[in-house]
């Protein structure tokens, strides 16, 4: 088993940082540095290799609920083994065995700094959800405005076509009228015909109007009126959509500013939120992985490039930091050397379990990890607002039961920070969080040293 990875930046003071996880204090702030600046130029070298052993971490995402207690006269049965990830109600309040003391929390309960960071992370998560909704609405309105603009232009062109045809029809009608009058010995220099009604407005035009074919003029008049009305409706719709787009864009910009402010605070105190956009691309994750010399053992046909891209895509779908989840899986699987049944996060694995859950494809395994991370971090996460239905491999095949289990996950929104992971949150290891972020720190450093990889 490799030693845990620790990253302790030498150029950042420890005073006022989260005390809960050693080595986390500067990682969030460092992640905001632009790619042109070496992110860890003044950082101490982590110990251990780039390939953590999967046996060093035991995942306990959530034990299963105990069975209904028997009558008092019947001896209580032994508690069932933990069933991570689908524990939908807290365990019964029975005293733990003396040989299994309750693990220490990730930070003291009265740690006001950690409490403030958790609150900031929850606010950041809420703002992020609203920002995602505003972004989606903004994009939708933008598409609708463009469609309305195209429709208005198309109808305006159609009106122009009808007007030109109508003009030619009137010219023909005028020519016929002149010929008719000439045959009757009349003289006329210019015959003005603007509407079909003009043909019968005076007695002297009766013969000309009767001789001329007014069918085209009548038809084109009606068609022009119809096209003009459609054009005006499209233009009005375009104006209304543009006004809505302006309003939503303003809301989006305010939310983005608030999210940036929340992120800045979290960076200052060393809090690393579970929710948010990946800062590393799939190409950067795969590039770093290849630089370690590790050899993945993945499903047939799946490359590390494929898997890294899936992490970013599935993370984006649930607004979860897919790049840090990739680092989590590096720790859980020994750099993807041991990932049975596409389970990359040890979901369902525990101290007394022989194996964890399985998933049919690599994407299903990553999706299950992202959905579970979101449930830990986002108090408003529900099956109804997931990008995809709850993964059957975790929550069950019955969609109704699966949705209920996901919605009532007992740690819903209780772990918004990576700093809180470990000590019973996802895993029992006390150094779980610093090891994950230590791996992530290496990824950031590699990406800073290889700006050509995007």
N, C-alpha and C positions, 0 to 999 in steps of 0.2 A: 504494500500500500504506500503510495507517495505521501510525502508530507503536504499539509495544506499550503496553498499559495497565499502569500501575504504581500500586499503592496502598501508601503508606508511612504507617501511622498514626503521628502525632506524639507520642502519649501513651504509647507502649510502648517500653521500652528494647530495644536490639538485642543487648545482651550475653546470651549463653546461648541464642540462637535458632539455628535451622538456617541455616547459611551458604550452603546450596546454591542457593536461589532468592531473588533480591531481591524485596522487597515482600510475601513470604508470612507474615512473622513474626507478625502479629496476627490474621490472617483467621479461623483456627479458633476462637480465644478470642472474637473478636467475634461469631461465629455463635451462641454460647451466650447472648448477651444477650437479654432478653425483648423482644418486639415493641413494648412501650411505651416503650423507650429507643432513641433514635436510634443505630444501630449504628456509624455512621462520622461522628459529629459532629465529632470531632477528627482526621479523616483528611485527608491531603493530596489535592488534586484530581488524578485520573489524567489523563495526557496522551492525546491521540488521541480519535477519535470512539467512539460506542457500537457501531459496525458495523465490526468488523475485516474485512479483506479475506481471502478464502479463499486467495489466492495467496501469503500471507505464511507459510504453514505447510505443510510437506511431511510427509505421514503415512507412516511406515514401521513398521507394526505388527509385521511379521515377514517376512523374505525367505524364499523357498522353498528347500528343501534342494538343494545342488548335485547333479548327476548322478554316477553311479558313476565314479570315476577310471579312465581307459583304461590299458592296459598301459604300462610304462615306455618302450617303444620308440615309442609314439605320442605326438605332442605333445598337451599338455593343452588341451582346448577352452576358449574364453572362458567365464567364469562367466555363468550366466543372469541376467536382470534380477531384482531382488528381487520376491518375491511375498508381500506382507504378510499377516499374520494366520494363515497355515497352515504356518509354518516349524515343523516338529515335532521337528527335531533341530538342534543347533548347526551352524554352517557349518564346512566343512573348514578346518583350521588352515594355510591358505596365506597367505603374506605379502601384505598389502594393497598396491595400487599406490602408488608414491611420491606421486602427485598426490592421493591420497585418504587423508589421515591419519585415524587413529581419533579420533572426536570426544571431547572431554573429558567425563568423567562428570558427572552432575548435582552431585555433591559428592565431595570427596576420599575415597578408599577407607578411609583411617584416621580419618575424622571420627567420633569416638566418639559425639557427640551425634546425628548422623544414624543411626548404627548402632543406638543405643538407641531412636530414634524408629521405625525400621523394625521392630525387635523388638516395640515396643509396638503398632504398627499390626497386625502379624501376630497378636498376642495379642488385640487388639481384634476382629479379623476372626474368629478362632476362637470367642471368647466370643459374638460376634454371631450366628454360625451356631448355636451351642448354644442361645442365647436364642431364636432364631427357632423352633427345634425345640420348645423348652419352651413357647413361646407357643402354637404349633399344638396341642401335646398338651393344654395347659391348656384351650384353647378346645374341643377335642374332648371332653375329660372333662366340661367344664361342660355341653355340649350333652347328653351321655349322662346326667348327673345330673338335668338338667331333664326329660329323657324318662322316666327311671326314676321320678321324682317324680310326673309326670303319670300314668304307668301305675299306680303305687301308688294314687293318688287315684281313678283310674277303677275299679280293681278293688275298692277299698273301697266305692265307691258301688254297684258291682254286688252286693257281699255284702249291703249294706243292702237293696237291692231284693229279693233272694232271701229275706232274713230276713222282710221284710214280707209277701211272698207266702206264705211258710211259716206265718207267724202266722195269716193269714186262713184257710189250708187247715186248720190245727189247730182254729181256732174253728168252722169248718163241721163238722169231724169230731166235736167235742164236742157241738155242737147236735144232730147226728144221733143220737149216743149217748143224749142225754137223752130224745129223742123215743122211741127204742126202749125204754128202761127204763120210760118212762111208759106205753107201750102194754102192757108186761108187768106193770103194776101196781107197779113198783118206785118208790122215792123216792130222789132224790139232789139234794143242794144244789149241789155243785160237782164237776165231773168234770175231773180234771187229766190231760191227755194231752200229754206233752212229746216223746215219741218214738213211732215206729210200734211198737216193741217193747212199749211200755206197754199197747197194746191187747190183747195176748195174755198179759199177765203174771198175770192172775187169771181164774179160771173165770167170774166174774160178768160179765166184759166180752166174752166170746166172741161172744154174739149181737150186741152193738153193733158190734164190730170187723168181723163178717161182713157186717152190713148197710151199714156205712159204706164209702165208696169211698176207699181209702187210696192210690190211684195217685199223686195229686198230692203227697201228703205224702212218699212214698218218693222221687219224682223230685226234689222240692225239697230234700230232705235231701242227696241226692248232689250236686246242683248247688251247694248252699251249701258243702259240704266242698271241692269243686273250686275254687270262687272264693276261699275263704279261703286255700287252699294257694298259689294264684297270687299273691294279694295279699302273702302273707308272703315269697314268693320275690322279688317286685319290691322290697319294702321292704329285704330283705337285700342285693340288688344295689345299691340306692340307697346304703346305708351303705358298702359296699365302694368304690363309685365316689367317694363323698364323701371317703373316706380317701385315695384315690389323688390326687384333685384337691388336697387339702391339701398332700400331699407335693410334687407338681409345682409348685404355686404357691410353696411355700417355695424350691424350686430356682430357679424363674423369678426371684424377687425377689433372690436372691443373685447370679445372673448379671447382672441389670439393674444392681445396685450395682457389680459389677466392671466392666461396660461403661462406666458413668458415670465410674468412677475412671480407666480407661484413656483415655477421651475427655478428661478434665480434664488428664491428663499431656500428651497430644498437643497440646491447646490451649496449654499452657504453653510448649512448645518450638516451636510453630508448625507442627506436623505436621498435614497434611490428609489423612485416610484416604479411599481410594477407596470402601471398603465402608461401609455404614451407611444409615440412613434419611434421606430428603430432609427438609430443614428448611423448604423453601419448597413451597407447594402449586402445582398446575397453574394455578390462577387468578392467583397471584402472579407466576409465571414469564411468563404471557401478558400480565399487566398491565404488567410492566416492559418487555417487548418492545414493546408498543404505544406506550409512552411514548418510545421511541427514534425513532419515526417511520419505522422500517424497513418495507419491503414484502417479505413472503415470496413465494417462488416454489415452491409446494408442489404435490403431486399434486392432480388435480381433485377438488373437494369437501372437501379437507382445509383446515381453518383453523388459525391459530396456537394457538387455544384447544384444538382437538383434539390437536394435536401436543404441547403442553405437558402436557396430561393424560396422554397416552401415555408421556411421559418419566417422570412420577412413578409410573405404574402398572407399567411394565416395570422401573424401578429397584427398586420395592418387591418385585417378583417374584424378583429375584436379590439383594436386599439391597445394591444399589449406589446410590451417591448420584446419583439421577436428576437432581437440580437442578444439580449441578456438571457432569454429563454434558451437560446442556442448554447450559451456558456453553461447554463444549468445542465443541459443534456450532455455536454462534454464531461462534466463531473459525474453525472449519474451513470453514464455508459462506458466510461474509460475511453473517451474520444471516439464514441460510436463503435467500439470494438465488440461490446456486448449489448445488443439491443434486441432481445428476443421479441418476436411478434410485433415489430415496429413500435415498441414501447420505449420511448427515449427519455422519459422523465421518472421512471420507477413508480409509475402510478399503480397502486395496488400492492406494492412491495412493502414488507414490514419485517420486523425482527423475527417473527414466528411464521412468516409466510414463505412457502416454497417458491412461488413465482408471482409476478404481477399480472396485470391485465394484458390482453392482446388486441391488436387492431389490424384490419384487413390490408391496409395500404400505409405507406409512409405518411401520406398527407393526413390520413385519419389519426395516426398516432400524434402528429404535431398538432392537429386541430383539437384533440382531446386535451393536450397540455395547455394550449392557449385558453380554451374554455374554462378549464379548472383554475388557471391563474387569474382569469378575470373574475371568477366567482370569489376567490380569496380577496381580491383587491377592490372590486366595484360593488358597493352595497346595492346599487340599482340594477345589477345584472339579472336578467331573467331569460328564460328559454325563448320568450317571445321577441326579445330584442337581440338575440344572438344572430350572427350572420348565417349560421347553419344550425339545424336541429342538434340538440345535445347528442354527443357521440354515444352510440349504443354500447360500445365496449366498456364504457364507464357507468352510464346511467341506466342501461337496460334497453331491451328491444321495444317495449311498449312506449310509444311516444308520449302518451298522457302521463304515465308513471315517471318516465324519464324527466319530463318537464317539471313535474311536482318535486322530484328529488333535487333537480338543479335549483329550482326557485327557493327551496327551503334548506339549502346547504347551511349547516350550523355555523360555519365560519364566514358566512357571506359578508364581504366588505370589511373583515376584521384585520386583514394583513395587506394594507396598501403599499407597504415598503418592502423592498428586497432585504433591507436591514433586519426585518422581523422574521425572516425565514430561518428555519432550524429551531432547535429547542421545542419540537412538537408541532411547529408550523411547517407542513409539508414533509419535513425530515426531523429525526431525533438528534442529529449531530449538532453539537454546539458551535462548530466552526463552519457550518454549512454556508451561511451568507458570505462571510469573507472569502471563502474559497471560490464561490461563484463569481464574485465581483473581482477577485484577483485574476481569474481567467479572462474576464471581460476587459480588465485593464490591459492585458497583453494584446488583446484584439485591437483595442484603441491605439496602442503604441505601434503595432504593426501597420495599421491603416495610415497613421501619421507619417510613417517612414516610407510608405508606398502610395504617394498621392496619385500615381498613374492608374491605380485600380479604383474603379468607381462602381 
